[in-house]
Amino acid sequence: GRQLDGALSSIRALPAIMDAVGDKVEVHLDSGIRSGQDVLKALAMGAKGTYIGRAFVNGLGAMGEKGVTTALEVIHKELDTTMALCGRRDVKTLDRDILLVPEDFEGRWS
């Protein structure tokens, strides 16, 4: 979704991808990760990991190595706090049950 304006976003495509590949492939989500809550959503939908390039690059541009470390710490703290608010202590226990996903979240595309 990040290269084409109007394309389906990565997070919206994730459920169909996970349904198609099951546990045969390790899926990592790239694009759209801006916070620890975004990481939680992707993991809860089945991704094994996420990429957070924008936060990394913004941190690097702002404060160099310290900025990257700070950006990663912020995302980690947001993820930890969001997990606690969902009653989860381990990322391995995240699943779709903690999300309110609209029925037509993936949309109807032809």
C-alpha positions as CSV (number, residue, x, y, z in Angstrom):
1,G,0.0,0.0,0.0
2,R,2.9,2.4,0.5
3,Q,4.0,2.6,-3.1
4,L,0.6,3.1,-4.8
5,D,-1.8,5.8,-3.9
6,G,-5.2,4.2,-3.3
7,A,-3.9,0.7,-2.9
8,L,-5.2,-1.5,-0.1
9,S,-3.1,-0.9,3.1
10,S,-0.9,-3.6,4.5
11,I,-2.9,-4.0,7.7
12,R,-6.1,-4.3,5.8
13,A,-4.6,-7.0,3.5
14,L,-3.0,-8.9,6.5
15,P,-6.1,-11.0,7.5
16,A,-6.6,-12.4,4.0
17,I,-2.8,-13.2,3.7
18,M,-2.8,-14.9,7.1
19,D,-5.9,-16.9,6.1
20,A,-4.2,-17.9,2.9
21,V,-0.8,-19.0,4.3
22,G,-1.7,-20.1,7.8
23,D,1.4,-21.2,9.6
24,K,3.3,-22.3,6.5
25,V,5.1,-18.9,6.2
26,E,6.3,-16.4,8.7
27,V,4.7,-13.1,7.8
28,H,6.1,-9.7,8.8
29,L,4.1,-6.5,8.2
30,D,5.8,-3.5,6.6
31,S,4.2,-0.1,6.1
32,G,2.0,1.9,8.4
33,I,3.6,1.1,11.7
34,R,3.7,4.3,13.7
35,S,3.2,3.2,17.3
36,G,3.2,0.3,19.7
37,Q,-0.6,0.0,19.1
38,D,0.1,-0.6,15.4
39,V,2.6,-3.3,16.3
40,L,0.0,-4.9,18.6
41,K,-2.7,-4.9,15.9
42,A,-0.3,-6.5,13.4
43,L,0.8,-9.2,15.9
44,A,-2.8,-9.8,17.0
45,M,-3.8,-10.4,13.3
46,G,-1.1,-13.0,13.0
47,A,2.1,-11.3,11.8
48,K,5.3,-12.6,13.5
49,G,6.9,-9.2,13.3
50,T,6.8,-5.6,12.0
51,Y,9.1,-3.2,10.4
52,I,9.3,0.4,11.7
53,G,11.4,2.2,9.2
54,R,9.8,5.6,9.5
55,A,10.3,5.9,13.3
56,F,13.9,4.6,12.8
57,V,14.7,7.2,10.1
58,N,12.9,10.1,12.0
59,G,14.9,9.2,15.1
60,L,18.1,9.1,13.2
61,G,17.5,12.4,11.5
62,A,16.5,14.1,14.7
63,M,19.2,12.8,17.1
64,G,21.3,10.3,15.4
65,E,21.9,7.0,17.2
66,K,20.2,8.3,20.4
67,G,17.2,9.3,18.4
68,V,16.9,5.7,17.0
69,T,17.2,4.3,20.5
70,T,14.6,6.7,21.8
71,A,12.1,6.0,19.0
72,L,12.4,2.2,19.6
73,E,12.0,2.7,23.3
74,V,8.8,4.7,22.8
75,I,7.3,2.1,20.5
76,H,8.3,-0.7,22.9
77,K,6.7,1.2,25.9
78,E,3.5,1.9,23.8
79,L,3.3,-1.8,22.9
80,D,3.9,-2.8,26.6
81,T,1.2,-0.4,27.8
82,T,-1.3,-1.4,25.2
83,M,-0.8,-5.1,25.9
84,A,-1.4,-4.4,29.6
85,L,-4.6,-2.6,28.8
86,C,-5.7,-5.7,26.8
87,G,-4.8,-8.0,29.7
88,R,-1.8,-9.6,27.9
89,R,1.7,-10.0,29.2
90,D,3.4,-11.9,26.3
91,V,3.3,-11.1,22.6
92,K,2.9,-14.8,21.9
93,T,-0.6,-14.6,23.4
94,L,-1.9,-11.8,21.1
95,D,-4.7,-12.9,18.8
96,R,-7.7,-11.4,17.0
97,D,-9.9,-11.8,20.1
98,I,-8.4,-8.5,21.5
99,L,-9.4,-6.5,18.4
100,L,-12.6,-5.0,17.3
101,V,-12.3,-5.5,13.5
102,P,-15.2,-4.1,11.4
103,E,-17.0,-6.8,9.3
104,D,-16.0,-5.2,6.0
105,F,-12.5,-4.2,7.2
106,E,-10.8,-5.8,4.2
107,G,-13.3,-4.3,1.8
108,R,-14.8,-5.8,-1.3
109,W,-12.3,-5.7,-4.2
110,S,-12.6,-7.0,-7.7
